[in-house]
Amino acid sequence: MKVKLEKSFPMPGSADAAWAVLGDVERVAACMPGAKIAERVDDRHYKGTVAVRFGPANLTFRGEVEVVARDAAARSLQLVGKGTDTSGGSGAAMELAARVEPGDAASSALAGTAEVSMSGKAATFGARLAVPVADQVLQQFAGNFAAQVKVEQERRAVAPAAEGMSTAQAASAGPGASAASPAPTAPAASTAPAPPAVPAESPAPLNGAALLWAILKDWLRGLFGGRARHG
């Protein structure tokens, strides 16, 4: 069974800031609910896991990700991922083509298409459930990705200010300043470390119960909304 989705999400940062996140596979994986890169084989191949929680049950899928193409000029990335759950009862594969679409100096968009193939027990849910589940996962991913873009945008805004401060301090020393003269001490605030680009905490498992509840709400909204229109 195959499911194909095409989505676009607005990002709170420039195209360059968004590409800095999209071009880094580890950072992209950190945005996926329950996903974690366990091993970097080389620049194009990675191994990782995806944890899914359904109430008291916890499932772990192990898989591999291959970077098929990465184009910095076009700000585009193509990935292929394959995995199976630890019991071997389900399998999944995904082909992802994502790109950053430029906006203005403080905005852009993350757009792309994903084709997901499922086999085994996972395929028994059928496309009727697979599509809304995948849609909910992408919504969570986009929210996490946007948070990373915001951090990157803020970091880029701070960097020129810090560089300008250093230049001003050097100019204030004057051309006749001795090489042995101590450099002016920078304000304490300028030494504060920048916020981490990727959360240090382990990713929380993908909450299957929450996804099913979101699907149920959408189904009920469509059911009663449809009755109201025909009433």
WOFEN-V415439 format. One record per residue. N is the residue number from 0. SS is DSSP state (@ for helix, = for strand, . for the rest). NEAR is the number of other C-alpha atoms within 12 Angstrom. D_LAST is the distance of its C-alpha to the last C-alpha in whole Angstrom. Layout:
BEGIN
[[N & SS & NEAR & D_LAST] [N & SS & NEAR & D_LAST]]
END
This chain:
BEGIN
[[0 & . & 24 & 36] [1 & = & 24 & 36] [2 & = & 29 & 33] [3 & = & 24 & 34] [4 & = & 28 & 32] [5 & = & 22 & 33] [6 & = & 26 & 33] [7 & = & 23 & 34] [8 & = & 28 & 35] [9 & = & 28 & 37] [10 & = & 37 & 40] [11 & . & 31 & 42] [12 & . & 36 & 45] [13 & . & 33 & 47] [14 & @ & 36 & 47] [15 & @ & 34 & 50] [16 & @ & 39 & 49] [17 & @ & 45 & 46] [18 & @ & 39 & 49] [19 & @ & 31 & 51] [20 & @ & 40 & 48] [21 & @ & 42 & 47] [22 & . & 32 & 51] [23 & . & 31 & 52] [24 & @ & 38 & 50] [25 & @ & 30 & 51] [26 & @ & 31 & 49] [27 & @ & 36 & 46] [28 & @ & 35 & 46] [29 & @ & 36 & 47] [30 & @ & 37 & 43] [31 & . & 37 & 41] [32 & . & 32 & 40] [33 & . & 31 & 43] [34 & = & 34 & 45] [35 & = & 37 & 49] [36 & = & 29 & 51] [37 & = & 20 & 54] [38 & = & 19 & 57] [39 & = & 18 & 57] [40 & . & 15 & 59] [41 & . & 13 & 60] [42 & . & 18 & 58] [43 & . & 24 & 56] [44 & = & 24 & 55] [45 & = & 29 & 54] [46 & = & 29 & 53] [47 & = & 31 & 51] [48 & = & 34 & 48] [49 & = & 37 & 45] [50 & = & 30 & 44] [51 & = & 30 & 40] [52 & = & 22 & 40] [53 & = & 18 & 37] [54 & . & 16 & 38] [55 & . & 11 & 41] [56 & = & 14 & 42] [57 & = & 21 & 43] [58 & = & 25 & 44] [59 & = & 27 & 46] [60 & = & 32 & 46] [61 & = & 31 & 49] [62 & = & 31 & 49] [63 & = & 31 & 51] [64 & = & 37 & 50] [65 & = & 28 & 51] [66 & = & 32 & 51] [67 & = & 21 & 51] [68 & = & 23 & 52] [69 & = & 25 & 52] [70 & = & 19 & 52] [71 & . & 20 & 53] [72 & . & 14 & 54] [73 & . & 19 & 50] [74 & . & 31 & 49] [75 & = & 33 & 47] [76 & = & 34 & 47] [77 & = & 29 & 47] [78 & = & 34 & 47] [79 & = & 29 & 47] [80 & = & 34 & 46] [81 & = & 30 & 47] [82 & = & 33 & 47] [83 & = & 28 & 46] [84 & = & 27 & 46] [85 & . & 18 & 49] [86 & . & 15 & 49] [87 & . & 18 & 48] [88 & . & 19 & 45] [89 & = & 25 & 43] [90 & = & 27 & 43] [91 & = & 32 & 42] [92 & = & 31 & 43] [93 & = & 29 & 42] [94 & = & 28 & 43] [95 & = & 32 & 42] [96 & = & 31 & 43] [97 & = & 38 & 42] [98 & = & 36 & 44] [99 & = & 38 & 44] [100 & = & 28 & 43] [101 & = & 25 & 45] [102 & . & 19 & 43] [103 & . & 16 & 46] [104 & . & 17 & 48] [105 & . & 23 & 46] [106 & . & 25 & 43] [107 & = & 29 & 42] [108 & = & 33 & 40] [109 & = & 41 & 40] [110 & = & 29 & 38] [111 & = & 27 & 38] [112 & = & 26 & 37] [113 & = & 29 & 38] [114 & = & 28 & 38] [115 & = & 32 & 38] [116 & = & 30 & 39] [117 & = & 30 & 39] [118 & = & 25 & 41] [119 & = & 18 & 41] [120 & @ & 17 & 39] [121 & @ & 26 & 37] [122 & @ & 23 & 36] [123 & @ & 17 & 34] [124 & @ & 20 & 32] [125 & @ & 19 & 30] [126 & @ & 22 & 29] [127 & @ & 17 & 26] [128 & @ & 24 & 27] [129 & @ & 29 & 30] [130 & @ & 28 & 28] [131 & @ & 26 & 27] [132 & @ & 31 & 30] [133 & @ & 35 & 32] [134 & @ & 29 & 30] [135 & @ & 31 & 30] [136 & @ & 31 & 34] [137 & @ & 31 & 34] [138 & @ & 24 & 32] [139 & @ & 26 & 35] [140 & @ & 29 & 38] [141 & @ & 34 & 37] [142 & @ & 24 & 37] [143 & @ & 30 & 40] [144 & @ & 41 & 42] [145 & @ & 36 & 41] [146 & @ & 30 & 43] [147 & @ & 35 & 46] [148 & @ & 41 & 46] [149 & @ & 32 & 46] [150 & @ & 28 & 49] [151 & @ & 33 & 50] [152 & @ & 32 & 50] [153 & @ & 24 & 51] [154 & @ & 23 & 54] [155 & @ & 25 & 55] [156 & @ & 20 & 55] [157 & @ & 21 & 57] [158 & @ & 17 & 60] [159 & @ & 14 & 61] [160 & @ & 15 & 61] [161 & @ & 21 & 64] [162 & @ & 16 & 65] [163 & @ & 15 & 66] [164 & @ & 19 & 67] [165 & @ & 20 & 70] [166 & @ & 17 & 71] [167 & @ & 16 & 72] [168 & @ & 18 & 74] [169 & @ & 22 & 76] [170 & @ & 15 & 76] [171 & @ & 14 & 77] [172 & . & 18 & 80] [173 & . & 14 & 82] [174 & . & 9 & 84] [175 & . & 11 & 87] [176 & . & 14 & 85] [177 & . & 11 & 87] [178 & . & 11 & 86] [179 & . & 8 & 87] [180 & . & 12 & 85] [181 & . & 12 & 82] [182 & . & 18 & 79] [183 & . & 16 & 77] [184 & . & 14 & 75] [185 & . & 18 & 71] [186 & . & 12 & 69] [187 & @ & 8 & 67] [188 & @ & 11 & 64] [189 & @ & 17 & 64] [190 & @ & 11 & 65] [191 & . & 11 & 62] [192 & . & 12 & 60] [193 & . & 19 & 57] [194 & . & 18 & 54] [195 & . & 17 & 54] [196 & . & 29 & 52] [197 & . & 28 & 51] [198 & . & 21 & 50] [199 & . & 12 & 53] [200 & . & 10 & 51] [201 & . & 20 & 50] [202 & . & 25 & 46] [203 & . & 23 & 44] [204 & . & 30 & 42] [205 & = & 34 & 39] [206 & = & 29 & 36] [207 & @ & 26 & 34] [208 & @ & 20 & 33] [209 & @ & 20 & 31] [210 & @ & 30 & 30] [211 & @ & 26 & 28] [212 & @ & 19 & 27] [213 & @ & 23 & 26] [214 & @ & 24 & 24] [215 & @ & 18 & 22] [216 & @ & 17 & 21] [217 & @ & 20 & 20] [218 & @ & 17 & 18] [219 & @ & 14 & 16] [220 & @ & 15 & 15] [221 & @ & 14 & 14] [222 & @ & 14 & 12] [223 & @ & 14 & 10] [224 & @ & 14 & 10] [225 & @ & 13 & 9] [226 & @ & 11 & 6] [227 & @ & 10 & 5] [228 & @ & 10 & 6] [229 & @ & 8 & 4] [230 & . & 7 & 0]]
END
